[in-house]
Amino acid sequence: MAAIEQTSRVAAPPRPSRWQKVRAAFGILTRSRTAMVGLALVSFWVIVALFADDCLVQPACWVGGSDYQATPLLARYSPLEQFRGANLKPPSADHWLGTDRLGRDLWARLAHGARIILLLAPISVGISLIVGGTLGLIAGYYGGLVDEIVMRILDALMAFPQILLYLVIIAALGPSALNVVLAITIAGAPGIARLVRSLTLDIKTRDYVAAAQTRGESPWYIMFVEILPNARGPILIDAMLRVGYAVFAIGTLGFLGLGLPPPSPDWGSIVNAGRKFIQAGHPWDALWASAATAMLVVGLNLLADGLQEELGRYR
């Protein structure tokens, strides 16, 4: 009898390790040509931003000492260095993308501007995910009066055009990196909350949520352990698209003079400064900064589309 019981037992399959999960996720990515093209475009600017100078590998740079001077790597020059007699020069061997009206190297400014964009945009979207995701979970899980109160407040925010909301917030608080992040967070949180709420309304009817409620688990446990992990696919794809929107928003605010104050090399301010010289035969400032913005946003969109296409096959 014991032998029969022993042979009837089925060994549980081993749980995949974290490395195996990473390989499986990357395997999904590599199966999509669209996603790989997007990844290549985004990776180009990520590498440029990380290695524009040696700040990444120098602890003195992290501390931010006033006497530390970063050594340019991929950027070749400092974004603030002015070359005498090299104002408004076209692309050349010395200055790959030309120079601006103050004789600053455009490639160096684009490289360091990528660092700003790729820092502020994900931070803004990340905070929006935390705020909007939490509100969406609460509204979708509890429903009723809680849902009505939360969603009506968020609908009021969504009634404002986003660009108008950006302008109101930045004009009230002043241009700075912190205020740019705050404006994008406030404008983006309602859309994320609506997405998470709709996913929560569907997932909370599943059997494993009912089982967790039967076990007496707390609502916060059910929302963040049972519901949220099962909604991560659509949320991550939406977040990737929102990073692209945030890149556009940062560029738009910089173009309007409401982004980072000068001499910060954000791409929007480069376009704004360079547009005055287009008719004078020097389109390089506006051209390169606009192309960089388009390249990064298109890469993020392709990456999100490819992931959505591949993940849809496993549903």
N, C-alpha and C positions, 0 to 999 in steps of 0.2 A: 504493500500500500504506500509506504514511504517513497519507494522508487518511482511509483506512478506520479505521486505528488511532485517529486523532484523534477521529473522529466517534463511535467506539465507547466512548470514555471518558465516564463519567458523573460530572459534578461532584458532589462531596460536599456535602450540605446544610449551610448555615452553622450553627454551634453557637449555641443561644440565649444571649443575654446574661443577666447576673444580674437585671437589671430585668425581662426577659421571664419569667424563672422566677418572680419574685415576683408578677408579674401573673397568671401561670397558677395559682399556688397560691391567690391571693386570689379568682380566678375560681371555683375549686372551692368555696371557702367561701361565696361569694355565691349559689351555686346552691341552697343548702340554707337553707330558712326556719328550721329548727330551729337550725342553727349561727348564723344571724344574730341570732336572739333571744338565744341564749347569749352571743354576742359583745357585744350591747348591754348585757346585765346585768353582764358582767365589766368592760366598758369604763367603765361608770358609776363603779364603785369604783376602777378604775385612775386615772381622771381626778381623782376626789376625793382619792385618796392623793397623787398628784403635786402637786396645787395646793391642798392644805389650807392651806399657808402659802407664803411666798416662798423657802423654803429651797432649792428646786430651782435658782433663778437667782441665788443669792447665794453666791459662793465662801467668804465668811466662815462660812457655815453648814456647809460641807463640812469646814472645818478643825476646827470644833467648839469655837471659843473660848468661854470662860465668860461673856464680856461681850456676846456677840451675842444679840439677842432677835429671833426670827423674827416677821415681820408676818403675821397671819392673812389668808388670802384666802377660799377657799371655806368654811373652817371657821368664819370670823367671829371666833372667840375662841381663846385658848390652851386646850389641854385641861386645864391645871392651874390656870387662873384660877378663883378662888372669888368668887362674888357674894354679898355680905352681904345677908341677909334673903331670899334666893331659893332656900332649901333645898326640895327636893322639889316644885318647881313643875311644873304641867302644861304642855303645848305652848302657846306664845304667840308674838306677833310678835317679842319680844326673844330668846326661846329657842325655836327652831323645834320641837325635840323635848322640851323641858322641861329640868329640871336634876336632879342627883342629890342625895344626902343632904348633901353638902358644898357645894352651890350651884354645881357645875361644869356647864357647858353640855354636854348629852348629844350634840348634833350634832357639836360640836368633838371630843369624845372618840371618837365613832364614826369621824370622818374621819381622825384620827390613828391610831386602832386599825386602820383599813384599811391604813395604811402599814406597820404592823408585820406584819399578816397577809400582805400581798402581797409582803413582803420575805422573811420566814422560810419560808413554805410553798414557794415555788419554789426557794429555796436548798436546803432539805431534800431535795426531790424531785430536784434536780439532782445533789447529792452521791450520793443513792441510785442514780441512773442510772449515774453513773460507776463506783461500787463494784459494784453488782449487775450492770450490763451487762458489765463486764470479767470478773467471775467466771462469768457465764453463757456468754460467748464461749469462755473457756478450757475450761470443763466440756464444752460442746457440741462444740467442735472436736477436742479431744484424746480425749475419751471414756475408756473403760476405768477404770483405777484413779484417775486424776485426777478424772474425773467423779464417781466414787463418794465420794471424800474431800470434794470441794467441796460436793456436794449433800447429803451426810449432815450436815455442819456447818450448812448453811443450813436443812435440815429441822428440826434441833434448835431453831433460833431460831424457826421458824414454829410449833413446837408450843406456844409460849407465846402466850396471848391478847395482842393488841397493847396493849390498855389496861394490862394487868398489866406488860408489858415497859416501857411508858412510865413507870409508877409506880416500878418498881424502879430504873431508870436515874436519873430525876430525884431520887428520895429518896436515892440514893447520892451523887450529884454536887451536888445543890442546885439550886434554881430559878434559871435564867438563860436568856438568848436562845441562848447557845452550847449549853447542855445540852439545850434543847428541840430544836434542829437535830440534835444528836447522837442523841437518842432516836428521832426520826422517821426518821433515816437508817438506824439499826440495824434498826428494825422494818420498814422498807420495802424494803431491799436484797434480802432473800431472794425476795420475790415477783417483783421485776424480774429477778433472776437466773434464775428458773425460766422466765419468758417468753422471755428472750433465748436461753436454752439450747435450748428447743423450736424456736425459729426457726432457730437455728444448725444443729441436727440436720437440718432440711429443706434449708436453703440450701447446706450444704457438699457436697451430692450433685449440685449443678448443674454444667453443663459449664464455665462460666467459672471456677469454683473449681478444677476439674481442670486447666484450661488454665494458671491461675496456678501451680499446683503443678508442672506440667510445665516452666514457665519457670524454676523454681527460686526462686520468691518465698518469703520467710520466713513462718513461721506468723503473726507479728504483722501483717505486711502483708496477708495473706489475711483475717485476722479483721477488721481495722479498715478496709480499703479495699474488699475484695470482698464480705464478708458483711454487716457492719454497715450500710452505706448501703442495702442491699437489704432490710433489716429495719426501716428507720426508721419506716414508716407505723404498724404496730401498736405500736411502742415509744412513739411520740409520743402516740398516742391514750391508751395506758395511763398515760403520765406525766401527761397532762392530768387524767385521773380521779384520779390519786394526789395532785395538787395540792388537789383538793377534799377528799380524805381528810385531807390534812395540815392544811387549814383547820379541819376538825372536831377533829383531834387537838390543835391549838394552843388552840382554844376549850375543849376538855374539860380540858386541863391548867390553863388559866387559871381555869376554874370550880372545880377542885379545889384551887386555891391553889398549884399546882406549875408554873405558867407564869412569865411575867415578873413580877418583884416590883413591888409598888405604889410609886409611883402610876401605873405604866404603864397606858395606856388600852386594853389588849387586850380583845377582845369577851367572852371567857370570864369574866374578872374583873368586867366590868360586869354580866353576868347574875347572877353569884354575889352581888354586892353588892346588886343590885336585887331579888332574889327575896324578901328579907326584908320588903319594903314592898308586895308585891302585895296582901296582905290588908288593908293599911292604905289602899287606894285609890290607890296610886301604882305602876301596872304598867309605867311607861314605860321604866325602865332595862332590865329583862329583855325587854320586848317589842321594843324597837328593836334591841338587840344580837342577839337571836335571829333577828329578821327579816333583819338584815344578813348574818348567817352563812348563813341559808337561801338568800338571794338570790344570794350569791356562789357557793355550792356548786351550786345548781341551774343557774346560768349556765355554770359549768365543765362540768357533766354534759351540758347541751344542746349546748354547743360540741363536746365530744368525740363525742357521738352523731351530730351532723350531719356531722362530718368522716368518721366511720367509714362512714356511709351513702353519702356521695358517693364516697369512695375505693373502696368496694366495687364501684361501677359500672365502674371502670377495670381491674379484675382480669381 
